[in-house]
């Protein structure tokens, strides 16, 4: 399980914000067990990650601004029927 997660629960669903320096392998291991939505910063941009039931799916290109990335991630989850 990941240490140092903070959560944005300003609107559903609650999204865990991964601490900088966390590897994708660590994210995968966490999400496989916890099945929660995560926002990960990589290469100056954010990506959203979640467990589909059989694999981790990453929605990249959410931008460098955390608030916009959270909004975009939630919208993409809605469009995909994940909420």
C-alpha positions in Angstrom: 0.0 0.0 0.0 1.2 3.5 -0.8 2.3 5.8 1.9 1.7 9.6 1.8 -1.6 9.5 -0.2 -3.8 12.6 0.2 -7.3 12.6 -1.0 -9.5 15.0 -2.9 -13.1 14.4 -1.9 -14.5 17.7 -3.0 -16.9 15.8 -5.2 -17.4 12.1 -5.9 -15.5 9.9 -6.3 -12.7 10.5 -3.8 -9.4 10.4 -5.7 -6.1 9.6 -4.0 -3.2 11.9 -5.0 0.0 10.0 -5.2 3.2 11.5 -3.6 5.9 12.6 -6.0 8.6 10.0 -6.7 6.2 7.0 -6.5 6.9 4.5 -9.3 4.2 3.1 -11.6 5.0 -0.4 -10.2 4.1 0.9 -6.7 0.9 2.5 -8.1 0.0 -0.8 -9.8 0.6 -2.8 -6.7 -1.5 -0.4 -4.6 -4.4 -0.1 -7.0 -4.6 -3.8 -7.6 -5.3 -4.2 -3.9 -7.2 -1.0 -3.0 -9.2 -0.5 -6.2 -9.4 3.2 -5.7 -8.9 6.1 -8.2 -5.5 7.7 -8.2 -4.0 10.8 -9.6 -0.3 10.4 -10.5 2.2 13.2 -11.5 4.7 12.0 -14.1 6.9 14.1 -16.3 5.2 17.3 -15.2 1.7 16.2 -16.1 -0.9 14.3 -14.3 -2.4 11.0 -15.2 -5.4 9.2 -13.7 -5.2 5.5 -12.8 -7.8 3.0 -11.8 -8.4 -0.8 -11.6 -10.9 -2.1 -14.2 -11.3 -5.5 -12.4 -8.6 -7.2 -14.4 -6.0 -4.5 -15.1 -4.8 -1.0 -14.3 -5.9 1.6 -16.8 -4.1 4.9 -17.1 -5.6 8.0 -18.5 -2.7 10.3 -19.4 -2.5 13.8 -20.5 -4.6 15.4 -17.8 -2.3 18.5 -17.7 0.0 20.1 -15.3 -2.7 21.8 -13.1 -3.9 19.5 -10.3 -7.4 21.0 -10.1 -8.0 20.8 -13.8 -6.5 17.2 -13.8 -8.9 16.1 -11.1 -11.9 17.6 -13.0 -10.8 16.0 -16.3 -10.2 12.7 -14.6 -13.7 12.6 -13.1 -15.2 13.6 -16.4 -13.4 10.9 -18.3 -14.5 8.4 -15.6 -18.1 9.5 -16.1 -17.8 9.2 -19.9 -16.4 5.7 -19.6 -19.2 4.6 -17.3 -16.9 4.0 -14.3 -19.0 6.2 -12.0 
